[in-house]
Amino acid sequence: MSAFLVSFGIIFVAELGDKSQLMAMTFAARYRATTILAAIVVSTALVHLISVALGAALGEALPTRAISAVAGVAFLGFAAWTLRGDELDDEEIERSRRLVRSVFVTVAVAFFLAELGDKTMLATVTLAADHDLFGTWLGSTLGMVAADGLAIVVGQQLGARLPERAVKIGAAATFVLFGVLLLAEAF
Protein backbone atom coordinates (compact mmCIF):
# COMPACT_ATOMS: atom_id res chain seq x y z
CA MET A 1 0.00 0.00 0.00
CA SER A 2 2.85 2.42 0.74
CA ALA A 3 4.34 1.83 -2.73
CA PHE A 4 0.93 2.59 -4.23
CA LEU A 5 0.45 5.79 -2.22
CA VAL A 6 3.98 7.11 -2.78
CA SER A 7 3.87 6.31 -6.51
CA PHE A 8 0.40 7.78 -6.95
CA GLY A 9 1.35 11.03 -5.19
CA ILE A 10 4.68 11.53 -6.91
CA ILE A 11 3.44 10.74 -10.40
CA PHE A 12 0.26 12.79 -9.96
CA VAL A 13 2.32 15.84 -8.99
CA ALA A 14 4.93 15.15 -11.68
CA GLU A 15 2.25 15.01 -14.36
CA LEU A 16 0.77 18.39 -13.46
CA GLY A 17 1.85 20.85 -16.12
CA ASP A 18 3.58 18.12 -18.14
CA LYS A 19 3.45 17.92 -21.93
CA SER A 20 1.14 14.91 -21.88
CA GLN A 21 -1.30 16.78 -19.64
CA LEU A 22 -1.32 19.55 -22.23
CA MET A 23 -1.95 16.87 -24.87
CA ALA A 24 -4.90 15.55 -22.84
CA MET A 25 -6.38 19.04 -22.69
CA THR A 26 -5.90 19.52 -26.42
CA PHE A 27 -7.41 16.17 -27.36
CA ALA A 28 -10.29 16.75 -24.92
CA ALA A 29 -11.18 19.97 -26.71
CA ARG A 30 -11.65 17.97 -29.93
CA TYR A 31 -12.82 14.46 -28.98
CA ARG A 32 -14.97 12.59 -26.44
CA ALA A 33 -13.52 12.53 -22.93
CA THR A 34 -14.18 8.80 -22.43
CA THR A 35 -12.23 7.89 -25.56
CA ILE A 36 -9.30 10.10 -24.54
CA LEU A 37 -9.26 8.71 -21.00
CA ALA A 38 -9.43 5.08 -22.19
CA ALA A 39 -6.50 5.64 -24.54
CA ILE A 40 -4.50 7.31 -21.77
CA VAL A 41 -5.18 4.39 -19.42
CA VAL A 42 -3.96 1.82 -21.95
CA SER A 43 -0.82 3.70 -22.99
CA THR A 44 0.05 4.70 -19.42
CA ALA A 45 -0.39 1.17 -18.10
CA LEU A 46 1.98 -0.12 -20.77
CA VAL A 47 4.65 2.58 -20.30
CA HIS A 48 4.57 2.20 -16.54
CA LEU A 49 4.76 -1.60 -16.80
CA ILE A 50 7.95 -1.16 -18.84
CA SER A 51 9.19 1.37 -16.26
CA VAL A 52 8.55 -0.96 -13.33
CA ALA A 53 10.35 -3.81 -15.11
CA LEU A 54 13.37 -1.55 -15.69
CA GLY A 55 13.27 -0.39 -12.08
CA ALA A 56 13.09 -3.96 -10.79
CA ALA A 57 16.11 -4.95 -12.86
CA LEU A 58 18.08 -1.98 -11.58
CA GLY A 59 16.93 -2.66 -8.03
CA GLU A 60 18.35 -6.18 -8.14
CA ALA A 61 21.63 -5.05 -9.69
CA LEU A 62 22.43 -2.09 -7.43
CA PRO A 63 22.83 -1.78 -3.64
CA THR A 64 20.07 0.08 -1.77
CA ARG A 65 22.28 3.03 -0.75
CA ALA A 66 23.34 3.57 -4.37
CA ILE A 67 19.71 3.44 -5.49
CA SER A 68 18.73 6.04 -2.88
CA ALA A 69 21.59 8.34 -3.90
CA VAL A 70 20.79 8.04 -7.61
CA ALA A 71 17.07 8.46 -6.90
CA GLY A 72 17.74 11.58 -4.82
CA VAL A 73 19.78 13.16 -7.59
CA ALA A 74 17.17 12.08 -10.15
CA PHE A 75 14.37 13.73 -8.18
CA LEU A 76 16.37 16.95 -7.93
CA GLY A 77 16.77 16.73 -11.71
CA PHE A 78 13.01 16.19 -12.06
CA ALA A 79 12.49 19.39 -10.04
CA ALA A 80 14.67 21.34 -12.46
CA TRP A 81 12.92 19.70 -15.44
CA THR A 82 9.53 20.64 -13.98
CA LEU A 83 10.56 24.28 -13.56
CA ARG A 84 11.91 24.36 -17.12
CA GLY A 85 8.58 23.01 -18.33
CA ASP A 86 7.30 21.21 -21.40
CA GLU A 87 5.65 22.72 -24.43
CA LEU A 88 3.02 21.09 -26.53
CA ASP A 89 3.97 21.08 -30.17
CA ASP A 90 1.11 20.87 -32.68
CA GLU A 91 3.42 18.95 -35.01
CA GLU A 92 3.56 16.09 -32.47
CA ILE A 93 -0.20 15.75 -32.53
CA GLU A 94 -0.34 16.02 -36.33
CA ARG A 95 2.38 13.36 -36.77
CA SER A 96 0.51 10.88 -34.59
CA ARG A 97 -2.78 11.70 -36.36
CA ARG A 98 -1.22 10.90 -39.75
CA LEU A 99 0.00 7.53 -38.47
CA VAL A 100 -3.46 6.26 -37.56
CA ARG A 101 -7.08 7.20 -38.16
CA SER A 102 -8.79 6.00 -34.99
CA VAL A 103 -9.03 8.63 -32.23
CA PHE A 104 -8.39 5.98 -29.58
CA VAL A 105 -5.29 4.63 -31.30
CA THR A 106 -4.08 8.14 -32.16
CA VAL A 107 -4.29 9.25 -28.54
CA ALA A 108 -2.79 6.00 -27.21
CA VAL A 109 0.16 6.18 -29.61
CA ALA A 110 0.72 9.88 -28.93
CA PHE A 111 0.74 9.32 -25.17
CA PHE A 112 2.94 6.24 -25.38
CA LEU A 113 5.54 8.08 -27.45
CA ALA A 114 5.33 11.23 -25.33
CA GLU A 115 5.92 9.27 -22.12
CA LEU A 116 8.94 7.28 -23.31
CA GLY A 117 11.88 8.83 -21.46
CA ASP A 118 9.63 11.43 -19.82
CA LYS A 119 10.12 12.43 -16.17
CA THR A 120 7.12 10.36 -15.06
CA MET A 121 8.60 7.25 -16.69
CA LEU A 122 11.98 7.90 -15.10
CA ALA A 123 10.34 8.58 -11.74
CA THR A 124 8.48 5.26 -11.99
CA VAL A 125 11.73 3.43 -12.83
CA THR A 126 13.31 5.05 -9.77
CA LEU A 127 10.40 4.17 -7.48
CA ALA A 128 10.24 0.56 -8.70
CA ALA A 129 13.90 0.04 -7.91
CA ASP A 130 13.15 0.40 -4.20
CA HIS A 131 9.41 -0.32 -3.73
CA ASP A 132 6.85 -3.06 -4.31
CA LEU A 133 6.48 -3.57 -8.05
CA PHE A 134 2.71 -4.02 -8.32
CA GLY A 135 1.98 -1.13 -5.94
CA THR A 136 4.40 1.09 -7.85
CA TRP A 137 2.89 0.16 -11.22
CA LEU A 138 -0.69 0.63 -10.05
CA GLY A 139 0.04 3.84 -8.15
CA SER A 140 2.06 5.43 -10.93
CA THR A 141 -0.47 4.46 -13.58
CA LEU A 142 -3.46 5.75 -11.61
CA GLY A 143 -1.57 8.90 -10.55
CA MET A 144 -0.91 9.78 -14.16
CA VAL A 145 -4.43 8.90 -15.26
CA ALA A 146 -5.87 11.04 -12.44
CA ALA A 147 -3.72 14.04 -13.42
CA ASP A 148 -4.57 13.63 -17.10
CA GLY A 149 -8.23 13.11 -16.19
CA LEU A 150 -8.08 16.45 -14.42
CA ALA A 151 -6.65 17.97 -17.60
CA ILE A 152 -9.48 16.45 -19.62
CA VAL A 153 -12.07 18.00 -17.30
CA VAL A 154 -10.31 21.34 -17.44
CA GLY A 155 -9.94 21.09 -21.21
CA GLN A 156 -13.58 20.30 -21.80
CA GLN A 157 -15.33 22.29 -19.08
CA LEU A 158 -13.24 25.37 -18.61
CA GLY A 159 -11.15 25.55 -21.77
CA ALA A 160 -8.40 27.02 -19.67
CA ARG A 161 -5.13 25.73 -18.26
CA LEU A 162 -4.22 25.35 -14.64
CA PRO A 163 -2.11 28.24 -13.34
CA GLU A 164 1.14 27.08 -14.89
CA ARG A 165 3.59 28.88 -12.60
CA ALA A 166 1.95 27.67 -9.38
CA VAL A 167 1.78 24.09 -10.67
CA LYS A 168 5.43 24.13 -11.72
CA ILE A 169 6.61 25.52 -8.39
CA GLY A 170 4.50 23.03 -6.39
CA ALA A 171 5.65 20.06 -8.45
CA ALA A 172 9.29 21.17 -8.31
CA ALA A 173 9.11 21.66 -4.53
CA THR A 174 7.71 18.14 -4.13
CA PHE A 175 10.55 16.70 -6.23
CA VAL A 176 13.12 18.65 -4.19
CA LEU A 177 11.59 17.34 -0.95
CA PHE A 178 11.72 13.72 -2.12
CA GLY A 179 15.20 14.21 -3.59
CA VAL A 180 16.56 15.60 -0.32
CA LEU A 181 14.88 12.81 1.70
CA LEU A 182 16.34 10.13 -0.57
CA LEU A 183 19.82 11.67 -0.42
CA ALA A 184 19.60 11.85 3.39
CA GLU A 185 18.59 8.18 3.44
CA ALA A 186 21.56 7.27 1.24
CA PHE A 187 24.11 9.12 3.31
Steps between C-alpha positions, in 0.01 A plus 500: 500500500785742574649441153159576350452820701853632444489420127153647456595825676833550328376421151182705544706805597761431231232486232352838590608746234673227298487480121269199505256687724498777241437232236205368703352849515548548127349165406212558744411822321453300178383149595285313754645494851434127550695409187793721602504361854483137381793556265700667777432208735622243247814688396587600857456147632737371233767770547492462876519120474819544296624753758436267793680215322802726442490616861482143629802401293697797628385432855642148489828613345580796726540531879224686687721795602606554138137487388402760761786730398420470129128542571567812708704658223239392244220665697700822525540478122124446465448820702718695258325336202161594646603864542635508144167365379372320193335651197237337290595499136214479249731308267514214754124466494486527120772234456313252718171582323656420161622163628154373591138594440329380817476763776564235765810365328621851414479611862650175633795518260556870568502444876720192479760684293479815712559304821802301381794655685275760664549600865200293611648189337838565659336568836314168475825317416658662806209412729484139378866448579425536871126428547244226442463449126123455473427789738742722309349407163142547617573821690702659222247403235201629697689815606566588139148412390356714782715800402415459132134448591515834677643652182217348298241655732676834486537475123136421441325699772709808547709518184775647710827371641591462862711789630825384345745680729336379822483142371865504395618639833289251700615203294864611514482549878360148540784356290757695704347369824513138383848549353636639827332221702646232273848654515478518881399133505797409280755685707 
